[in-house]
Amino acid sequence: MELIHINVNVADADETIEFYEQFGFEESWEFETPDGETQNRYIADANGIELQLSDTDGEDSFEGGTEWDHLAIGVDDVDEVFESIDHYGVVEEPGDQPAAGARTAFVSDPDGRTVELVEPLE
């Protein structure tokens, strides 16, 4: 068994792709539903894990945090990434989590979903 992709609804696929490109994701492929109302665009990380971004005409707001809690992305330096990325809100400032052996921060993506930045503690 393996994780293939995670599907999330987005208001603007282009804006969401730009956000996740800051973490090294790249657009991999796309398709449109037969009715032409939903464009599905995929972005993948270096390991091939994909996010499917579903952009449906007329849908531009979603119940944040109800469909899933957060997406964790490993980074080399939480503080540096936190300061340099174009995020859409701070959920939690950078801080050490000794019990988890990590330094983390939480930010929002363009649709208000929480993205956790994770750096292993040495």
N, C-alpha and C positions, 0 to 999 in steps of 0.2 A: 504494500500500500504506500502511496506517496501523495503529497500535496501537489496538485496541478496548478490551481489558481484560486483566487478569492475574487468574487464579483461584488462590486459596489456601484450604487447609483450615484451619478454626478450631474451637476447642473451645467458644467462646461468642461468637456473632455480636454480641450486644448489647455485651459488653465490648470487643470489637475495634472496633466502630463508634465507641464513645465515645473510644477511643484515637485513631483517625484523624480524628475530628471536630476534635481539637486542632490539626490542620494545615489545616483548612478543607474537608475532605471532607464531603459530605452524602449521606445515603441517597437513592438514585435510584429503585430498583424492586426487586422480589423475586419469586421463584417457588419452588414446592416440587416435588420429584420426585414422579412418579406413585405411588410406594410410600409417600410421606409421611415417609421417613426422613431426607431431606436438605433443609434450607432453604437456598436460595441468595439472599443479599442483596447488593445492589450499592451501592457508594458511589462518588461521582465528585468529581474536583477541579474547579476553576473552568474548566479547559480541556475538561472532558468525559471525561477519561481515567478509566476505572472499574477498581475492584478488585471482583472477584466473591468473596464470602466464603461458602464452603460449610461449613455447620454440620450434621454428620451425627450422629444420635442414637448415643450410646455411644462416639464417637470423641473423645478428649480429650487425646491426646498425639501428637506428630509428630516425625519426625526433623529437628530444626532444622538448617538450612543445607544439606540435601542436595537439596531440590527447586529451590532458587534461592539466590543468595548474599545479596542485600540489595535494598531498595527505597530509592531516593534521592529526597528531597523538598527542593525549594528553599525556603529561608527567608531573611528579611531580616537576622536576627541570630542566629547559631548559639548564642552563649552565653546569650542571653535565652531562646530556645526550650528549650535544654537544661535550664536551671534551672526553667522554668515548667511544662513538660509532665509528665504523670503517666506516666513510662516504667516499664518492668518490668526494668530492669537497664542498666548501663553497659557497652558493649562497648569504646568508646574515647572518652576525654575530648576536649573541643574542642581543636583545634590547626590551625595554618596548614599548607597543602599548596601551597607555592609552585609546584611543577612543574605542578599542576593549576589554579593560579590561584584557589584556594578555601580557605575555612576550613571544616572539617568536624568532625562528632562522630557517633558511632554509638551507638544505644540499642536495646533490645529491645522488641518489641511483646508483647501478652499471651500469644502462643503461642511466644515465643522467637525470632521472626524478627528479623533485623537491619534497622534503618532508619537510613539515613545522612541527616544534616542537612547541607545544603550552602548556604554563603553565598559569593558571589563576592568575591574580594579586589579592592580598588581599586588 
